[in-house]
Amino acid sequence: MATTKQKVDKDYEDIPGTFVFDADRWRQGYHLNMFCMSLMKAENRKAFKDNEEKYLAQFPLTPEQREAVLKRQYNRMLELGGNIYFTAKLGATDGHSFQHIAAVMTGATQEDYAKMMLAGGRSVEGNRSKSGRDAAAKPVPRKAARKTAAKAGAKSSPRSVAKRGKKAGSKRG
């Protein structure tokens, strides 16, 4: 009996610029991630830096994965099954910090990336979905949400109720 592979639609595939590392990506990127993890050993880093293509030949990467590694296309590596923490080993081998890699991945300078993150990160506006089906969704400001809850008869948020219910020094969790 022949088996067929079905593609399952996943809502999170609609998030722009995001490649969720799920079971499918894990399988797709297994050898890519094993290559990246091999760079944890100094002798492997040296062998890779001495001859990148020869070192990569040890791993059954797809041509697309091989190209992404050689061109240091970090976003493409994630799309092809790379795990961000594993692919960061490649950046570290090149002497780059994680902040540098993240800046490259967002198309920003390291300074601009740091400023963006310190200011609370990238705006969600325009980054909700690729299809645009959620484009009209607007977050409700906290103050407005409290007013709406008060009108509906809610006196407190569940979190504040939980805080009041827990006595100082109590060993209850």
Secondary structure, 3 states (H helix, E strand, C coil): CCCCCCCCCCHHHHCCCCCCCCHHHHHHHHHHHHHHHHCCCHHHHHHHHHCHHHHHCCCCCCHHHHHHHHCCCHHHHHHCCCCHHHHHHHHHHCCCCHHHHHHHHHCCCHHHHHHHHHCCCCCCCCCCCCCCCCCCCCCCCHHHHHHHHHHCCCCCCHHHHHHHHCCCCCCCC
